[in-house]
Each structure stands twice: as structure tokens, then as C-alpha cells.
Amino acid sequence: MSIGSEFTEAVDELSKSPFDWLVCEALSRRHPIGQGSLFVIDWMTPDMTMIERHQSLRDWFPTHEWKVLPSENRAYLIQQFEDSDDGLLDRWKEMQAMNLWLTTDIYKNQPIDKTLEFYEGFVATDKHSKYQFQLQSPDRTTTKIQKYRFC
């Protein structure tokens, strides 16, 4: 990875865990919040449900509480929650309000740039789902991961 040197401390934390493949989001250049940190989203293993995978990850990584700004150069597990559609919409509105506060507080006297928003949306999955590997053909998985963002 061309920006790998920006995540040395976080990668060191990940390397102490027993997980071979983790799905992570890297905080680096888009904004100054939590730079050098990696957010663990999921563990790539086909044999466990989302709930089981997240429980295993909680045993190794601190969960980032979404209302608290992350420190730099850390590895965090994303906070997982269940809610109704209305509850999720309310949480998204809170995240958008936090984005507005962050962009006006951190970038005072500058126009608000949507690319500087910290919260971009939710990563959503069914709690009972197994990890879905993208197929390259009917009998071959691909090395590429497909990411879906719900905003």
C-alpha cells in the first residue's frame, strides 16, 4: 500500500491479533481527525455470522464509540448497533449534525467542504449473514472486495 507508512502503529496493533484478513477503513488525508488510524469493519471468514465475527473482533480491538473523536494512530473496531428504520434515520441525522459541528469547528473561516465530513454513512449487513466473498466466476473468488455504502 503506497500510504502504508502512515499506519505503522495501527498496523502493529492489528498484527498482534489472530486475524489473517480484516476489512478496514483507513483515516489518512481527507481530514485531520484520527489520522493514521484504522477502523476494523469486518473479519473475512466464511464460517461465522456477522454477530459472531463482531464478538470475536471485540475480544481484540477497542470499540470506537461514534460520538467520541478517535485518537490518531490506533486500531478501532466500529461500533455495531441494531435499530428500527426510524432509529437509524435519527442516528444518521445525529451524525450529520456532528459533521456540521466538526466542519465548522475544525475549519473555521473556510467554506464547508463535503469531502471533509467524518461520517459518510452506515455499513449495513444482516446480523445472521455469513461473509460474502465476491465471485470472479462461478468457481473462483476474486481478490477484489466490493464495498457498499448506504448514505
C-alpha positions in Angstrom: 0.0 0.0 0.0 1.5 3.3 -1.0 0.4 5.0 2.2 1.3 2.1 4.5 3.9 4.1 6.3 1.1 6.4 7.6 -0.4 3.5 9.5 2.6 1.8 11.2 1.3 2.0 14.8 -2.2 0.9 13.8 -0.9 -2.0 11.7 1.3 -3.0 14.6 -1.9 -3.3 16.7 -3.6 -5.4 14.0 -0.6 -7.7 13.7 -0.9 -8.7 17.3 -4.4 -10.2 16.7 -5.1 -13.7 15.4 -6.9 -12.5 12.3 -5.4 -13.0 8.8 -7.8 -10.8 6.8 -9.7 -7.8 8.1 -11.8 -5.2 6.3 -10.6 -1.8 7.4 -11.2 1.9 6.7 -8.1 4.0 6.8 -8.1 7.6 8.1 -5.4 9.5 6.5 -5.6 12.5 4.2 -9.3 13.5 3.8 -9.5 15.4 7.2 -7.3 15.8 10.3 -9.5 13.5 12.6 -7.9 10.3 13.7 -5.1 10.3 11.1 -3.1 7.1 10.9 -6.0 5.1 12.5 -7.6 2.0 11.0 -11.2 1.1 11.7 -11.9 -2.6 11.6 -15.2 -3.1 9.9 -15.3 -6.9 9.5 -13.3 -10.1 9.6 -13.1 -12.1 6.3 -14.1 -15.6 7.4 -16.9 -17.5 5.7 -17.8 -19.7 8.7 -19.4 -17.3 11.2 -22.3 -14.9 11.2 -21.9 -11.1 11.5 -22.7 -11.2 15.2 -20.1 -14.0 15.8 -17.4 -12.2 13.8 -18.0 -8.9 15.6 -17.9 -10.7 19.0 -14.5 -12.2 18.1 -13.2 -8.8 17.0 -14.4 -7.2 20.3 -12.1 -9.5 22.1 -9.1 -7.9 20.4 -9.9 -4.3 19.5 -11.4 -1.4 21.4 -14.8 -0.4 20.0 -14.9 3.2 18.8 -17.9 4.9 20.3 -19.2 7.0 17.4 -19.9 10.2 19.4 -16.2 10.4 20.5 -13.5 11.6 18.1 -10.9 8.9 17.5 -7.3 9.3 18.6 -4.5 9.2 15.9 -2.5 6.1 15.1 -4.9 3.5 16.6 -6.8 0.4 15.5 -10.5 0.6 16.4 -13.5 -1.7 15.9 -16.5 0.1 14.5 -19.5 0.3 16.9 -22.2 -2.1 15.9 -25.9 -1.4 16.6 -29.4 -2.6 15.7 -32.3 -0.3 15.4 -35.5 0.4 13.5 -35.5 2.3 10.3 -36.6 5.4 12.1 -33.9 4.8 14.8 -31.3 4.5 12.1 -32.5 7.7 10.4 -32.4 9.5 13.7 -28.8 8.3 14.2 -27.8 9.4 10.7 -29.3 12.9 11.4 -27.1 13.0 14.6 -24.1 12.0 12.6 -24.8 14.7 10.0 -25.2 17.3 12.8 -21.8 16.1 14.2 -20.3 16.5 10.7 -21.6 20.1 10.6 -20.2 20.9 14.0 -16.8 19.3 13.1 -16.5 21.1 9.8 -17.4 24.5 11.2 -15.2 24.0 14.4 -12.2 22.5 12.7 -12.2 24.5 9.5 -13.3 27.9 10.9 -13.5 30.7 8.3 -13.4 28.2 5.4 -16.3 27.1 3.2 -17.7 23.8 4.3 -16.4 21.1 2.1 -18.5 17.9 1.9 -15.4 15.8 1.4 -14.2 16.8 4.8 -17.1 15.1 6.6 -16.1 12.5 9.1 -19.3 10.4 8.9 -20.2 9.3 5.4 -22.9 6.8 6.1 -23.5 3.3 7.5 -22.0 -0.1 6.8 -25.1 -2.3 6.9 -25.4 -6.1 7.0 -27.8 -8.7 8.3 -26.7 -9.9 11.7 -27.0 -13.5 10.7 -25.2 -13.2 7.4 -22.0 -15.1 6.6 -19.2 -13.1 5.0 -19.9 -12.8 1.3 -16.9 -13.3 -1.0 -17.3 -11.7 -4.4 -17.1 -14.3 -7.2 -14.9 -13.6 -10.2 -16.5 -16.6 -12.0 -18.9 -19.4 -10.8 -16.0 -21.4 -9.3 -13.4 -18.6 -8.5 -13.4 -15.9 -5.8 -11.8 -12.6 -6.7 -9.1 -10.9 -4.7 -11.1 -7.6 -5.0 -13.6 -6.7 -2.4 -16.9 -4.9 -3.2 -17.9 -2.2 -0.7 -21.4 -0.9 -0.5 -22.2 2.4 1.2 -25.6 3.4 2.4 -25.9 7.2 2.9 
